[in-house]
Amino acid sequence: MSGIAGVYHLDGREALSADIERMTTALAGRGPDGAGAWNRGAVGLGHRSLWTTPESTTERLPLADREESIVVTADARIDNRDDLFGVLGFGGRPSREVSDGELLLAAYTRWGERCPEHLLGDFAFAVWDRRRQTLFCARDHFGVKPFYYHQSPRVVAFASQIKALLCLPEVPRRLNEVRVADYLLPILEDMEITFYEGILRLPPAHTLTVSPEGAALRRFWSLDPSRELRLGSDEAYADAFRELFTEAVRCRLRSAFPIGAMLSGGLDSSSIVCVARRLVAADGGARLHTISAIFDDVPECDERRFINAVVAQNGVRPHYMRGDAITPLTGIDRVLWDHDEPFWNLYMYMHRGLLETAHHAGVRILLDGFGGDGVVSYGTLRLAELARAGRLKTLATEVMGLSRRLERPPWTIVRQQVVGTLTPEPVRGAWRWLLRRNEPPWARNRTMKADFARRIGLAERVEALLDGRSRPPRTARESHWRELTSGVNAFGFEVLGAAGAAFPLDLRYPFFDRRLAEFCLALPPEQKLASGYPRMIARRALAGVLPEEVRWRGGKADFSPNFMRGLLGLDRELVEDVVLRDPSTIEAYVDVAALRDAYGRCAGRGVRPEALAVWGAVTLALWLRRTKLAR
């Protein structure tokens, strides 16, 4: 993790050093190990460094070629360094002397705007090309690295965090009410807008090219939902997964500093820890740090049985955080400052507690299993495929097995995974029409003010954003593809990354390796769901690596009791300050009477859907109080 920033005055005005300095100062949390700046004429670039890899400790960005015709600033970890080194050549210099920034500079010099197509890893970077008078920007395949920008006829500015853009006088401080509606609903499929009018996000797997003639977005990569992989046996699939997953973890262990990994006891985080500790030990490194949450006072949330099974295999230094000692609104003012926007992540308070624990343990690089469910896939739409093919005996076996693993009634599984998918399209279409006719989209959150939703055209917006996703997926692969391409992933990375910058930690996500994601999407459905076990490919591949009780566990932890306990207990005073005493900042968007009713019902019975609406409204209100944005 590092911080990047820059401006390009399209009207020819000089890029002021003071502007770049203000932007990089705002990004200081992302890069405490040094700052750099470059400006010539109408262009200025800035950088804040957080040393993580061996090469980063001597890297100085922004970096220019000898003629200063090409200049790059980057927040990047490039994983296919050896491949690039062989193609690009560096005059006999050893690879360890070449930084990722130098690789990006050489890649752009060689391939121009096609260079992101040759990269693996997590990256957000900008290149000033003096000869072409263009500013070229790119963001990695899944949006792990953040990239925000402002564009007007006079200036284009970019930064790793919104707070750096707000340092510029040209960037307006106006509230984007469309994003407010998205947040309250919630729907997170729009991968460009933010809570600020005039500030956008560069979507994952996209480039942005800016010149005096205009700006152009281009997608440089996409997942192929039609590709299907066929190997000879279950063992062959397992071997291939294990090789790719191990390589994904190995790439993210490149570090000159202590490494940690989240360990919740779930399949995803445990898989990362068990593979990473073997790799660290084989490389002769210090033991891997593990970071876990425990719940003495809320035992139904406690996962120590599974955490201890992983720790007992040795090779790690465990650290623990009391998840029941913090609440959803703990330190909320600082949290909102760090994030720049309201965030839809109910368990961010726990995540920040874990990050703080890692920081105090001396960790600088932290592996995280975020998104592992979606990358590997539960594969439950295989049930519909079995029903469609008339394979009823296999269908019954899988339904009963899944019922036992997930502790859900068989009929519930059939209704959710089979009936809706197999219902003929005319019937589904009529049903959708009836729902739209009788219940508007904002009925998903009945505390949203109806006239506000109508004013911004929320019904039409939801239909456009879903773009066919409102119908049930027909196949397991289509369902898998939807999950991998959802805007929720990029939003999650932005939220988690902002939290990481507060400590500061470089968060790395082995499951979101492009090669691994492409492989998992292409798997046949029986490799994802088999014998009633979701994510079967990972369970088979990690035999002898994962403890057996983790490898074959059925469900996963539910942390909602701890969330409810905190929100309605220790956070009650702050919640009631907004809901009962002063809801003025949100009354244009939220039906206050409905919000109070929802609070009364969730306070009385602990009903989770109402609690989500209350938490979202309170967080929005506190952020609006803090920012005082104009509408």
Secondary structure, DSSP 8 states (H G I E B T S, - for coil): --EEEEEEETT-----HHHHHHHHHHTGGG-BT-EEEEEETTEEEEEEB---STGGGG--SSEE-TTSSEEEEEEEEES-HHHHHHHH--TT--GGG--HHHHHHHHHHHHGGGGGGG--EEEEEEEEETTTTEEEEEE-SS--S--EEEE-SSEEEEESSHHHHTTSTTS--BB-HHHHHHHHTT----SSB-SBTT-EE--TTEEEEEETTEEEEEE-----TT-----SSHHHHHHHHHHHHHHHHHHTT--SS-EEEE--SSHHHHHHHHHHHHHHHHTT---EEEEEEE-SS-GGG--HHHHHHHHTT-SEEEEEEEGGGS-TTTTHHHHHHHHSS----TTHHHHHHHHHHHHHTT--EEE--TTHHHHH---TTHHHHHHHTT-HHHHHHHHHHHHHHHT--HHHHHIIIIIHHHS-HHHHHHHHHHHHHHS-GGGGSTTB-HHHHHHTTHHHHHHHHHTTTTS--SSHHHHHHHHHT-HHHHHHHHHHHHHHHTTT-EEE-GGG-HHHHHHHHHS-GGGTEETTEETHHHHHHTTTTS-HHHHT--S----HHHHHHIIIIITHHHHHIIIII--TTTTTTB-HHHHHHHHHHHHHH--HHHHHHHHHHHHHHHHHHHH--B-
